[in-house]
Amino acid sequence: SSWEFVFIYYNNKLFDGTRNEYRLTRMTKYIRLAGLVVGDEIILSYDGNRYQISHRRQRQAALNESGVLKLGSGWRVVQI
C-alpha cells in the first residue's frame, strides 16, 4: 500500500513570527490504522528508490505460548 504525507517548512520568523520548523502532516490515518499510541516510534526511510514508513511499538503485547494476548490479573486503584 502507499501513503501520501505532506512535508511543510514553516518560517515566519523573518516576519516577526516565532516559527522556524519542518512538519510532516496528513499522518493521522496511518497512525490510527496502525493503532499507534504515545511512545511508539514512526520510522521513515529511503532505499535510494522510494520512501518507506514503518513503526516500532514502545512495548510489545504480552502473548502466551499459543500466541493469545495475555491480560493482567489484578485491579488497581487510580487516583483522579
N, C-alpha and C positions, 0 to 999 in steps of 0.2 A: 504494500500500500504506500501511498505517498501523502505527505503533509505539506501544507503551504503556510509558512510563517512570514512575518514581516520584520525586517531589521531596520530600525529607525535611529538616526542620530539627532539628538536634541541639543541645540546650542543657542540659547537666548542670552547667555552671559554677556555677549557683545552688545546687547540691547537692554542693559540694566536688569537682566533676569538672573536666575540662580542656576539654571540647568546647563550642564555640560556632560552629557551622558549618552550611552547607547542603550537601546531597548529592543528586546525580541518580543513581538506581540502576536496575537491570534493563536495562542498556545492552549487556551482553555479546553478546547475539545480534546486535544491529545492528553492533557493532564487528567481530565475526567474519565476518559475511556481507559487509560492505563491504571486508574484508581490510585494515583499518587497522593501522598499526604506530606505534611510538613516533615522535613528531614530527609525525604527521598531526593535522589540526585537525578538531574537530566544531563545526559551525555550527548554532546554534538560532536560529530567527527566528519572528516573529509578524506576520502581514499584516493584523491587525485583525479577522480572522475565524477563523483557525486557525493552529496552530503547525506549523512545518516543521523538518526536520532535514536537513542535508547535510554534506558533508565536503570537505576540501581536503588533498591529499597534499603532504607536505613536498618530495618530489622526484618529478617525473614520470618514468615509464618511458621509456627511450630507444628510439624506434621509427625504423626506416629509412623511406625514401620509399614503400615498399609497405605500411607500417603493421605490419610484423613486428617483434617485440621484438628489440632489438639487445643481445647479450650482450657482456661484456668479453672481451678476447682473451688475457689472461695469468693466470698463477698468482702468488700472493703468499704469503709466509711469515707465519703468525700465531703470535705468542708466547703460550704458555699459562702 
